[in-house]
Amino acid sequence: MPRSNRPSRGKPKPEPIEDLDLNAVRLGIRRSETKRGVDYTTQTSIGANADDGKTWVCPHCHLQISKGISHIVAWDEIRGVETRRHFHSACWKSFQGPLL
């Protein structure tokens, strides 16, 4: 029996896929974390929006984080974004001290 090239009427059409919000992806996902009783807001960053030549120093390992390197930005929820610091992802996982 030859195959039919006609679409099947019984199958529902797939729902359209929403466009990906690239700005939300670039800004990262914010979440709250508690370490030693201090609440921190953390956000992933790909560092793509930084100025050319911009680098950060990780307060845990004291090594540089260059533009374009994925990392964690963390700040104390009470003291605000003025306390924000940039950590390597692995360094943030092991970080237990207060942000100075």
N, C-alpha and C positions, 0 to 999 in steps of 0.2 A: 504494500500500500504506500503510495507517495506521501511525503510529508506536506503539511499545510503551512504556508508562509503567512497565513492570516493571524492577526493577534487574537488571543483567547479572550472572550468576552467575560469570563468569570474572574479574571485576576484584577484586583484593584490597582489603580495607578499609584506609583510611589509618591510620597509627599515631597514637595520641593525642599531642597537643602538650603538652610539659612546661610547667608554670607557670614564669613568669619570676621569678627571685629578685631582687626590687627592692632588697633590702639590698646585694647584690653590685653592682648597677648604681650605686647611690648612692655606695658606697665606692670605686668605680673599679677599674681593672685595674692591678696592680702589675707592674713590670718592672724589670730592671737595665740600667743604661746606664753606659758608661765615657767620661769626658771628661778628656783630658790625663792619663791614667793613674790617675784617681780613679774608684772604683766608686760609683755612686749608685743608690739605689732611688727610682723615680718612681712616682707614682700620680695618675691623673686624678681630679679632684674637681669636682663641680658646685656646691659651696659651699652646698648646701641645708640641711645640718645645723648650720650656724653660728647663733649667737645673733643676734637682731635688732640691727642696727647694727654688727655685726662686720665689720671690713675688714682686709685684709692689704696690705702694701706690697711690691711686686715688687722684689727686690734688683737686678734688671738695669736696669729703666727708671725705678724709684722712683715709679711711679704706683700708685694704689690698685686693689685687686681687691675688689669689693663682694660681699656675699652673693648667691648665685644665678648668679654668673659662672663659667663653666667655666674651669678652670685646672689647672696641674700642681703637685703637691706633691713636692718632692725632698729627700732627705737622704743624707748620707755614710754608706755601709754600715759603715765602721769606727767612726766616732764616734757613730753611732746617731741615733734620731729627735729627739734634743735639737737637732740641727743642721738640722732640716727648715725649708724655706722655701717660700713660695708664689710661683709664677711665672705670668705670662701664657704661654699655650702657645707663641706665637711667640718670646717672650723666652727661654724654656727652650731652644728650638732653636738660638738664637744664643749662648747663655751658654757661656763657656769657662773662667771663673775658678773658684777654690775657693769653697765655701760658708764664710762667716765666722761 
